[in-house]
Every structure is written in C-alpha cells, then in structure tokens.
Amino acid sequence: MKEAIVLTSGGLDSTTVVYQLVSQNIRVKPLFFNYGQHCMDTEWTRLNDVLPSSLVAVPEKIDISDVFSGSKSRLIKEADLWSEKVIDDDLYIPYRTMLFFAAAAARAQTLNTLDVFTGFINSNHAKEIDCTSAFMNKLDGLTESIGPVKFHSPFRYSSKAEVVKVALQLGVPIGRTYSCQASSQYPCGACPNCVERLSALSEFIDI
C-alpha cells in the first residue's frame, strides 16, 4: 500500500491517522464530507490548517448535505447554548457513519485507491452506536463482500487518551484540531466530544 484515502474532519482522531500514515511514507488523499453540519466551515478551515506541510494531495470536499436536510439533530441545526439545553440524544444522526463508509468506498474505487482509513475510535458516547468497534467490524464484512476497497480504523479499539499519546509522539498540532459537536466556532467544553477530549488531554497536559 503506497497511497490511501483518509476520512478527515479536522478533528484529533482523523488528523492523527493522517500524520501516522505520512510518517510511514504513504501518500494520503484527505476526504472531507459536508453533511450539513453546522460547524462545517470551521472543520474545513481547521482541516486545511492542521494537515502536515509535507502532504502533496489537497483535501477533497464532497457535499452530501441534502441527505440530512430537515434533520433536527443539533449537529445540523446549531443550538443557542445560552438558552437551549442539549442532551446526547440531540446529537445523533442516524446512518451517518454507514453513509460515510459507502460514499468513501465508492469514491476510493473510482480513484483506484483501494485503502480507506478512518479515525473512528471505540466511542463511549451513549448515542454513537455507529462509531463502536462492533459496528465498524460489521461494516468491514459488508464492504469485503461487494468490492475491493478495504477499510482501516487503527484506533477502533483505542481510547481518546491513547490517541492523544500517539498524536504527541507524531507532533500533531492538537490545539488547532476541532471536535466540538455543539458549537460551530468555539469548543463548548460540555458536549460529549469536548468532555472526552479534555479528559484525555488532562492525562498528558496540565490544563
């Protein structure tokens, strides 16, 4: 394997995967999905800011936002955090990860790049049932039966703290990555992603 597509979001996990592959001299093709997320502009900007300077391929943005048009998820319709309460249920988007896998597989085979990497970890979020290792293992079996594209999720059994450890070793600009689910411009510090991220960072950095 000399090249691979990486599903990227500008977040810590996928950015770390990019740095990991680049360190192995693999040509990375970053793939970014605009699924209508309220923080899309921030994610796209951060993604282009945090990628390794040695990266040759520019990120490709694919718009699939019409699929989730009308969604009430707070990942799509941003809440006013000063006046509205947001709970885990509000941040779930059904079939989002399955759609990512299908679209990425189709794009990869179209480009004749048959290895696709994701930064998904074995999420502990109550509603992220489509980000668990068990779910991703089943998707592997599905894609293997219909085409040559192979998915790799190197952190699927890892905790966020373990990802942070690898990121620090690789020199990932952690502070410039963006993973907030509730706010489109600044990390809220309270959503599941922010809490998990802060907890992991606290094991290595005095914050």
C-alpha positions as CSV (number, residue, x, y, z in Angstrom):
1,M,0.0,0.0,0.0
2,K,1.6,3.3,-1.2
3,E,-1.5,5.5,-1.0
4,A,-4.7,5.8,1.0
5,I,-7.8,7.9,1.4
6,V,-8.4,9.2,4.9
7,L,-11.8,10.4,6.0
8,T,-10.9,13.7,7.6
9,S,-12.8,16.3,9.7
10,G,-10.1,18.5,11.2
11,G,-10.6,16.6,14.5
12,L,-7.9,15.0,16.6
13,D,-8.5,11.3,15.7
14,S,-8.5,11.6,11.9
15,T,-5.7,14.2,11.9
16,T,-3.6,11.7,13.9
17,V,-4.3,9.0,11.4
18,V,-3.0,11.3,8.6
19,Y,0.2,12.0,10.5
20,Q,0.7,8.3,11.2
21,L,0.4,7.4,7.5
22,V,2.6,10.2,6.4
23,S,5.3,9.0,8.8
24,Q,5.1,5.7,7.0
25,N,5.7,7.3,3.6
26,I,2.1,6.6,2.5
27,R,0.6,9.1,0.1
28,V,-2.5,10.4,1.8
29,K,-5.6,11.7,0.0
30,P,-7.8,13.5,2.6
31,L,-11.5,13.2,2.0
32,F,-13.9,15.6,3.8
33,F,-17.7,15.2,3.9
34,N,-20.0,18.2,4.1
35,Y,-23.1,16.6,5.6
36,G,-24.7,19.8,6.6
37,Q,-23.0,20.0,10.0
38,H,-23.3,23.5,11.5
39,C,-19.5,23.6,12.1
40,M,-18.6,22.7,8.5
41,D,-16.8,25.9,7.8
42,T,-14.8,25.6,11.0
43,E,-13.9,22.0,10.4
44,W,-12.9,22.6,6.8
45,T,-10.7,25.6,7.9
46,R,-9.1,23.6,10.7
47,L,-8.5,20.6,8.5
48,N,-6.5,22.6,6.0
49,D,-4.6,24.2,8.8
50,V,-3.5,21.1,10.7
51,L,-2.5,18.8,7.8
52,P,1.2,18.1,7.5
53,S,3.2,20.5,5.4
54,S,4.7,17.6,3.5
55,L,1.3,16.4,2.3
56,V,1.1,16.5,-1.5
57,A,-2.7,16.0,-2.1
58,V,-5.1,18.7,-1.2
59,P,-8.3,17.7,0.7
60,E,-11.3,16.9,-1.4
61,K,-14.7,18.1,-0.1
62,I,-17.8,16.2,-1.1
63,D,-21.3,17.6,-0.4
64,I,-23.8,15.1,0.9
65,S,-25.7,17.6,2.9
66,D,-29.0,17.1,1.1
67,V,-29.3,13.7,2.7
68,F,-29.8,15.2,6.1
69,S,-31.8,18.3,5.0
70,G,-34.5,18.9,7.6
71,S,-32.8,17.0,10.3
72,K,-33.5,18.2,13.8
73,S,-30.1,16.9,15.1
74,R,-28.1,19.6,16.9
75,L,-25.1,18.6,14.8
76,I,-27.1,20.0,11.8
77,K,-29.2,22.7,13.5
78,E,-27.0,24.6,15.9
79,A,-28.5,25.3,19.4
80,D,-28.2,28.5,21.3
81,L,-26.2,27.2,24.2
82,W,-27.1,30.2,26.3
83,S,-30.8,29.4,26.3
84,E,-31.3,25.8,25.0
85,K,-30.4,22.6,26.7
86,V,-28.7,20.0,24.5
87,I,-28.6,16.3,25.5
88,D,-26.8,13.3,23.9
89,D,-30.0,12.3,22.0
90,D,-30.0,15.6,20.2
91,L,-26.5,15.0,18.7
92,Y,-27.3,11.7,17.0
93,I,-27.6,11.5,13.2
94,P,-28.9,8.1,12.0
95,Y,-26.9,6.1,9.5
96,R,-24.3,8.9,9.1
97,T,-21.3,6.6,9.5
98,M,-22.8,4.0,7.2
99,L,-23.2,6.7,4.6
100,F,-19.6,7.8,5.1
101,F,-18.4,4.3,4.5
102,A,-20.5,3.8,1.4
103,A,-19.6,7.1,-0.2
104,A,-15.9,6.7,0.7
105,A,-15.8,3.2,-0.8
106,A,-17.4,4.4,-4.0
107,R,-15.0,7.4,-4.2
108,A,-12.0,5.3,-3.5
109,Q,-12.7,2.7,-6.1
110,T,-13.4,5.5,-8.6
111,L,-10.0,6.9,-7.9
112,N,-8.4,3.4,-7.9
113,T,-7.3,3.9,-4.3
114,L,-8.4,0.8,-2.5
115,D,-7.4,1.5,1.1
116,V,-9.6,3.9,3.2
117,F,-8.6,5.0,6.7
118,T,-10.9,6.5,9.3
119,G,-10.1,8.0,12.7
120,F,-13.1,6.4,14.4
121,I,-12.4,5.2,18.0
122,N,-14.5,2.9,20.1
123,S,-16.8,5.6,21.3
124,N,-18.3,5.5,24.8
125,H,-21.0,8.0,23.8
126,A,-24.4,6.6,24.5
127,K,-25.9,7.5,21.2
128,E,-22.9,7.0,18.9
129,I,-23.9,3.4,18.2
130,D,-22.5,3.7,14.7
131,C,-19.0,4.5,16.0
132,T,-18.4,1.4,18.1
133,S,-15.8,-1.2,17.1
134,A,-18.6,-3.8,16.8
135,F,-20.4,-1.7,14.3
136,M,-17.3,-1.0,12.2
137,N,-16.4,-4.7,12.2
138,K,-19.7,-5.5,10.7
139,L,-19.2,-2.8,8.0
140,D,-15.9,-4.4,7.2
141,G,-17.6,-7.6,6.4
142,L,-20.2,-5.8,4.2
143,T,-17.7,-4.0,2.1
144,E,-15.5,-7.0,1.7
145,S,-18.3,-8.9,0.1
146,I,-19.1,-6.3,-2.6
147,G,-15.9,-4.8,-3.7
148,P,-12.1,-4.5,-3.4
149,V,-12.0,-1.4,-1.1
150,K,-10.6,-2.2,2.4
151,F,-11.3,0.0,5.5
152,H,-8.8,0.5,8.2
153,S,-9.6,2.1,11.6
154,P,-6.4,1.9,13.5
155,F,-7.9,3.4,16.7
156,R,-11.2,1.4,16.7
157,Y,-10.1,-0.3,19.9
158,S,-8.4,2.7,21.4
159,S,-9.4,5.3,24.0
160,K,-9.1,9.0,23.3
161,A,-6.1,9.1,25.7
162,E,-4.3,6.5,23.6
163,V,-4.9,8.7,20.5
164,V,-3.5,11.7,22.3
165,K,-0.4,9.8,23.2
166,V,0.2,8.9,19.6
167,A,-0.6,12.4,18.5
168,L,2.0,13.8,20.8
169,Q,4.6,11.4,19.6
170,L,3.9,12.4,16.0
171,G,3.9,16.1,16.6
172,V,0.2,16.6,15.7
173,P,-0.9,20.2,16.3
174,I,-3.6,19.1,18.8
175,G,-4.6,22.6,19.8
176,R,-5.6,23.5,16.3
177,T,-7.8,20.4,15.8
178,Y,-11.6,20.8,16.2
179,S,-14.0,18.3,17.5
180,C,-16.9,20.1,19.2
181,Q,-20.4,18.9,18.5
182,A,-22.5,21.7,19.9
183,S,-20.8,24.9,18.8
184,S,-19.8,25.9,15.3
185,Q,-17.0,28.3,16.2
186,Y,-15.5,27.7,19.6
187,P,-15.3,24.4,21.7
188,C,-18.2,24.4,24.1
189,G,-16.3,22.2,26.7
190,A,-19.5,20.4,27.6
191,C,-20.6,18.2,24.7
192,P,-19.5,14.5,24.7
193,N,-16.7,15.2,22.3
194,C,-15.3,18.1,24.3
195,V,-15.6,16.2,27.6
196,E,-13.8,13.2,26.2
197,R,-11.1,15.3,24.6
198,L,-10.4,17.4,27.7
199,S,-10.3,14.2,29.9
200,A,-7.8,12.6,27.6
201,L,-5.6,15.7,27.3
202,S,-5.6,16.1,31.1
203,E,-3.6,12.8,31.4
204,F,-0.7,14.3,29.5
205,I,-1.1,18.1,29.6
206,D,-1.7,20.4,32.6
207,I,-5.0,22.1,31.5
